[in-house]
Amino acid sequence: MRLQAMEWTPLSPDEEVPPSSQLDGRVEKDAEEEPPPYPAHSPSPTPIQEQSSQEEVLALLCRLPWQSSPSPNGISYAIWKSTPSSAKILSLVFSTCLLNCKLPASWKRSNTILIHKRGEESDPENWRPISLQSTIYKGFAAVMAKRLATWALLEKKISSSQKGFLPFEGCMEHCFLMESVMADAKRRRKDVRVLWLDIKNAFGSVPTSSGP
């Protein structure tokens, strides 16, 4: 919808309102209206969609460890942390990915190695696969994860029962509650039933047939 500006003159009490055809101005409807860049219920882009800044990347580089396994392209965290222009380069790369909603194909490649956990080495169940991915991709994923966590906490999208994988230490609260329940049961001479749930191969058991 396109509106053309018009001059407005207040009417005197004796004047009548003219018909719409005599008004200085018109309303025209475009043949094809462009869809809004974001849904109607979201008047502005969320923090997750904003372009990356050098300050954001600098904060990321400070959090990254110096010691890390080399990625498929041979670039480690130490190289990014010791290069003065890394913040500028990475912020431009991250912003380009967000603008185009697309990641480079090379970021999706990884080297998988096996780490022995325990038991007989001939048993495949005793080995854990570790994927060595591109450090620039892991940095981008870390930026997006922090944005998503910050937005979810501010918008109260995370259940109050969720304590793990959050910026603050929440597992201490669960430990305190468990200790309090057990102490109360011991004082009252009553039984306590506790159920621990551990899903084996949680990530590997997710069906991928419907994925891209």
Phi, psi and chi 1 to 4 in degrees:
 res  aa     phi    psi   chi1   chi2   chi3   chi4
   1 MET       -  130.0 -173.1   75.6   69.6      -
   2 ARG  -120.1  127.9 -175.0  174.5   67.9 -111.1
   3 LEU  -107.3  135.1  -59.8  179.1      -      -
   4 GLN  -100.8  129.4  179.2  177.1  -23.8      -
   5 ALA   -64.1  147.8      -      -      -      -
   6 MET  -143.4  157.7   63.8 -179.0 -179.5      -
   7 GLU   -81.0  145.9  -64.0 -178.1   -1.5      -
   8 TRP  -121.6  127.0  177.7   78.0      -      -
   9 THR  -122.0  123.2  -56.3      -      -      -
  10 PRO   -63.0  144.6   21.6  -30.8      -      -
  11 LEU   -89.2  147.8  -61.1  175.8      -      -
  12 SER   -80.4  164.2   63.2      -      -      -
  13 PRO   -59.6  -25.4  -23.7   33.9      -      -
  14 ASP   -87.2  -12.5  -61.0  -27.9      -      -
  15 GLU   -85.4  150.7  -69.4 -178.6  -46.2      -
  16 GLU  -100.8  154.0  -64.6 -177.5   -3.1      -
  17 VAL   -72.3  121.9  178.2      -      -      -
  18 PRO   -71.1  156.8   27.8  -34.8      -      -
  19 PRO   -64.4  160.0   22.4  -32.9      -      -
  20 SER   -63.5  -24.8   57.4      -      -      -
  21 SER   -70.2  -19.0   58.6      -      -      -
  22 GLN   -97.3   -1.5  -62.0  179.3    9.4      -
  23 LEU   -72.3  142.3  -66.6  176.8      -      -
  24 ASP   -79.5   89.0  -66.1  -27.2      -      -
  25 GLY   153.8  161.1      -      -      -      -
  26 ARG  -152.4  159.8   65.5  179.5 -175.0  -85.4
  27 VAL  -118.5  120.0  177.6      -      -      -
  28 GLU  -116.8  142.8  -66.3 -177.9   -4.6      -
  29 LYS  -104.2  124.6 -174.7  175.5 -178.0 -179.6
  30 ASP   -63.1  152.0  -64.0  -22.8      -      -
  31 ALA   -61.8  -41.6      -      -      -      -
  32 GLU  -132.7  113.1  -65.3 -176.7    0.3      -
  33 GLU   -82.7  134.1  -65.1 -177.1   -8.4      -
  34 GLU   -74.8  136.0  -64.5 -176.6   -1.5      -
  35 PRO   -68.3  148.9   25.3  -33.6      -      -
  36 PRO   -64.2  147.7   23.5  -32.8      -      -
  37 PRO   -65.0  -20.7   23.4  -32.8      -      -
  38 TYR  -133.4  160.5  -58.2  100.4      -      -
  39 PRO   -56.4  156.2  -23.0   32.0      -      -
  40 ALA   -60.6  -32.2      -      -      -      -
  41 HIS   -79.8   -5.8   62.8  -86.4      -      -
  42 SER  -118.5   92.8  178.5      -      -      -
  43 PRO   -66.6  -19.0   24.4  -32.8      -      -
  44 SER  -142.0  156.5   60.0      -      -      -
  45 PRO   -63.0  145.5   22.1  -32.8      -      -
  46 THR   -73.9  162.3   64.7      -      -      -
  47 PRO   -57.2  -23.0  -25.1   33.8      -      -
  48 ILE   -68.9  -28.1  -55.7  175.3      -      -
  49 GLN   -93.2   -4.7  -60.7  166.2  -47.4      -
  50 GLU   -70.7  155.7  -66.4  177.7   -6.1      -
  51 GLN   -69.5  151.0  -59.4  -60.9  -66.9      -
  52 SER   -78.5  146.2 -179.1      -      -      -
  53 SER  -115.2  161.9   63.8      -      -      -
  54 GLN   -66.4  -33.8  -65.4 -171.5   39.0      -
  55 GLU   -63.6  -39.8  -68.7   75.7   12.8      -
  56 GLU   -64.1  -41.6 -178.3  180.0   44.3      -
  57 VAL   -70.4  -37.7  176.1      -      -      -
  58 LEU   -60.6  -42.1  -80.4  174.2      -      -
  59 ALA   -63.2  -37.0      -      -      -      -
  60 LEU   -64.6  -47.0  166.3   68.9      -      -
  61 LEU   -62.3  -33.6  -66.1  175.2      -      -
  62 CYS   -68.3  -29.9  -68.6      -      -      -
  63 ARG   -81.3  -24.6  -62.3 -165.6  -53.8  -93.3
  64 LEU   -72.0  143.7  -64.7  177.7      -      -
  65 PRO   -76.8  155.0   29.6  -35.7      -      -
  66 TRP   -73.4  -37.6  -78.0   94.5      -      -
  67 GLN   -90.4  123.1  -60.8  -66.6  -27.0      -
  68 SER  -155.7  155.1   64.3      -      -      -
  69 SER   -71.2  143.9  -59.9      -      -      -
  70 PRO   -66.9  143.0   24.0  -33.0      -      -
  71 SER   -83.8  173.4   59.9      -      -      -
  72 PRO   -54.2  -30.7  -27.9   35.5      -      -
  73 ASN   -90.5    3.4   56.0   15.1      -      -
  74 GLY    82.0    3.1      -      -      -      -
  75 ILE   -94.2  120.8  -59.0  177.8      -      -
  76 SER   -99.5  172.9   62.2      -      -      -
  77 TYR   -61.4  -34.8  -73.2  147.7      -      -
  78 ALA   -59.9  -35.5      -      -      -      -
  79 ILE   -67.1  -44.4  -65.2  178.4      -      -
  80 TRP   -64.9  -40.0  -70.2  117.7      -      -
  81 LYS   -70.9  -29.3  -68.3  172.0   69.4   71.5
  82 SER   -94.4   -4.6   58.8      -      -      -
  83 THR   -92.3  120.6  -57.2      -      -      -
  84 PRO   -59.2  -35.4  -23.3   33.9      -      -
  85 SER   -92.1   12.9   57.6      -      -      -
  86 SER   -61.5  -41.9  -70.1      -      -      -
  87 ALA   -61.1  -43.2      -      -      -      -
  88 LYS   -67.2  -44.7 -178.9  177.8 -179.1  179.6
  89 ILE   -63.0  -49.3  -64.5  173.1      -      -
  90 LEU   -67.4  -37.0  -67.6  177.1      -      -
  91 SER   -64.2  -37.8   62.9      -      -      -
  92 LEU   -67.2  -42.0  -69.7  174.6      -      -
  93 VAL   -65.1  -46.6  173.5      -      -      -
  94 PHE   -62.5  -41.7  -66.5  169.3      -      -
  95 SER   -64.7  -37.5  -63.6      -      -      -
  96 THR   -64.6  -40.8  -58.2      -      -      -
  97 CYS   -64.2  -41.4  -67.4      -      -      -
  98 LEU   -68.2  -37.8  -69.1  169.6      -      -
  99 LEU   -67.1  -40.4 -178.4   62.9      -      -
 100 ASN   -92.6   -6.4  -63.4  -41.3      -      -
 101 CYS    53.8   43.4  -61.9      -      -      -
 102 LYS  -152.2  143.1 -171.8  175.8 -178.5 -179.9
 103 LEU  -111.0  148.9  -59.9  179.2      -      -
 104 PRO   -61.7  144.8  -22.6   32.7      -      -
 105 ALA   -63.5  -30.6      -      -      -      -
 106 SER   -66.7  -24.5   58.9      -      -      -
 107 TRP   -69.5  -20.2  -70.8   11.8      -      -
 108 LYS   -88.7   -1.5  -56.5  175.1 -175.6  179.1
 109 ARG   -94.6  146.9  -58.2 -170.7 -176.2   98.9
 110 SER  -149.9  159.0   62.7      -      -      -
 111 ASN  -104.4  124.9  -64.9  -25.7      -      -
 112 THR  -103.9  127.3  -58.3      -      -      -
 113 ILE  -121.7  159.7   61.8  174.4      -      -
 114 LEU  -108.3  134.4  -62.6  176.4      -      -
 115 ILE  -117.1  126.8  -63.2  179.6      -      -
 116 HIS   -73.9  129.7 -178.3 -110.9      -      -
 117 LYS   -93.0  -57.9  -64.4 -174.9  -63.8 -178.1
 118 ARG  -170.8  170.1   60.7 -176.2  177.5  -83.7
 119 GLY    76.0 -162.2      -      -      -      -
 120 GLU   -68.0  132.3  -65.4  -68.4  -24.2      -
 121 GLU   -71.8  -16.6  -64.6 -176.0   -0.6      -
 122 SER   -79.1  -10.5   58.3      -      -      -
 123 ASP   -93.4  117.2 -173.2   -2.1      -      -
 124 PRO   -60.1  -24.7  -22.3   33.1      -      -
 125 GLU   -66.4  -18.2  -66.8  -69.9  -24.8      -
 126 ASN   -92.1   11.0  -64.4  -29.9      -      -
 127 TRP  -119.4  140.6  -66.8   81.4      -      -
 128 ARG  -113.4  123.7  173.5  178.0  -61.7  173.9
 129 PRO   -78.3  135.3   26.8  -31.9      -      -
 130 ILE  -123.6  127.7  -59.9  -66.4      -      -
 131 SER   -98.8  124.4  -64.4      -      -      -
 132 LEU   -95.0  106.0  -56.0  179.8      -      -
 133 GLN  -102.2  171.6  -64.9  177.1  -58.3      -
 134 SER   -62.5  134.0  171.0      -      -      -
 135 THR   -66.7  -32.0   51.6      -      -      -
 136 ILE   -69.1  -34.8 -173.3  173.3      -      -
 137 TYR   -68.7  -41.6  168.8   69.9      -      -
 138 LYS   -65.9  -33.4  -69.5 -168.0  -67.5 -175.4
 139 GLY   -66.5  -42.5      -      -      -      -
 140 PHE   -63.2  -42.7  177.1   79.0      -      -
 141 ALA   -63.7  -36.6      -      -      -      -
 142 ALA   -66.1  -39.3      -      -      -      -
 143 VAL   -62.6  -46.4  167.3      -      -      -
 144 MET   -67.1  -36.9  -60.8  -53.6  -63.4      -
 145 ALA   -64.5  -41.4      -      -      -      -
 146 LYS   -66.9  -40.2 -176.9  173.5  179.3   57.3
 147 ARG   -61.7  -45.6  -71.5 -173.5 -179.1 -172.1
 148 LEU   -64.6  -42.1 -178.9   59.2      -      -
 149 ALA   -65.0  -42.1      -      -      -      -
 150 THR   -63.4  -45.0  -57.7      -      -      -
 151 TRP   -64.1  -43.4  172.9   82.0      -      -
 152 ALA   -65.0  -36.3      -      -      -      -
 153 LEU   -71.0  -42.6  -70.7  172.4      -      -
 154 LEU   -66.1  -37.5  -68.4  176.3      -      -
 155 GLU   -89.5    4.1  -62.7  -65.2  -29.7      -
 156 LYS    56.5   46.3  -57.7 -175.8 -176.1  -56.2
 157 LYS   -93.1   -5.2  -59.2  -63.5 -176.2  179.5
 158 ILE  -107.9  136.1  -61.5  179.9      -      -
 159 SER   -63.1  144.8  170.6      -      -      -
 160 SER   -65.9  -15.7   58.4      -      -      -
 161 SER   -80.5  -14.2  -59.4      -      -      -
 162 GLN   -77.8  121.8  173.3   68.6   30.9      -
 163 LYS  -120.0  -26.5  -57.3  -59.4  178.5 -177.1
 164 GLY   -85.9  158.4      -      -      -      -
 165 PHE    60.5   37.0  -51.9  100.5      -      -
 166 LEU  -121.8  160.5  -66.9  176.3      -      -
 167 PRO   -60.5  -27.5  -22.2   32.3      -      -
 168 PHE  -105.8  161.8   49.8   85.3      -      -
 169 GLU   -79.9  107.4  178.2   56.2   56.7      -
 170 GLY  -106.8  -17.4      -      -      -      -
 171 CYS   -65.6  -25.1  -66.0      -      -      -
 172 MET   -61.6  -33.5  -66.2  -63.0  -64.3      -
 173 GLU   -65.9  -42.7 -179.5  179.8  -12.7      -
 174 HIS   -63.6  -41.5  -79.4  173.3      -      -
 175 CYS   -63.4  -40.1  -65.7      -      -      -
 176 PHE   -64.6  -42.8  172.3   76.6      -      -
 177 LEU   -63.7  -42.1  -68.7  175.5      -      -
 178 MET   -63.6  -44.4  177.3   62.1   65.0      -
 179 GLU   -64.1  -38.1 -174.8  177.3   -3.6      -
 180 SER   -66.4  -41.7  -60.2      -      -      -
 181 VAL   -64.2  -43.6  169.5      -      -      -
 182 MET   -67.2  -38.6  -64.9  178.8   66.8      -
 183 ALA   -66.6  -39.6      -      -      -      -
 184 ASP   -65.6  -41.3 -178.2   71.4      -      -
 185 ALA   -65.1  -38.5      -      -      -      -
 186 LYS   -66.4  -39.1 -175.7  177.2 -178.5  180.0
 187 ARG   -67.8  -36.6 -175.8  174.2   59.3 -106.0
 188 ARG   -89.4   -1.0  -64.2  172.2  180.0  -91.5
 189 ARG    58.2   48.8  -61.9  178.9 -179.5  -85.8
 190 LYS  -123.5  161.2  -66.5 -171.6  176.3 -177.6
 191 ASP   -85.2  153.6  -63.5  -27.0      -      -
 192 VAL  -129.1  130.0  175.8      -      -      -
 193 ARG  -111.1  123.8  -66.5  174.9  174.9   83.0
 194 VAL  -121.6  134.5  179.7      -      -      -
 195 LEU  -115.7  122.6  175.1   64.2      -      -
 196 TRP  -106.0  128.8  -59.6   94.0      -      -
 197 LEU  -116.7  120.7  177.7   61.9      -      -
 198 ASP  -130.6  114.9 -174.8   12.0      -      -
 199 ILE   -85.3  120.5  -57.5  177.7      -      -
 200 LYS   -74.4  133.6 -179.5  179.7  179.6 -178.9
 201 ASN    51.8   52.2 -168.0   23.6      -      -
 202 ALA   -59.5  -49.2      -      -      -      -
 203 PHE   -73.9  -38.4  -69.9   99.0      -      -
 204 GLY   -70.6  -19.4      -      -      -      -
 205 SER   -88.7   -2.9   61.2      -      -      -
 206 VAL   -71.4  126.1  175.0      -      -      -
 207 PRO   -65.6  137.2   22.1  -32.3      -      -
 208 THR  -115.9    7.9   58.1      -      -      -
 209 SER   -64.6  -28.6   58.1      -      -      -
 210 SER   -93.1    1.5   58.3      -      -      -
 211 GLY   -79.9  176.6      -      -      -      -
 212 PRO   -69.4      -   23.4  -31.0      -      -
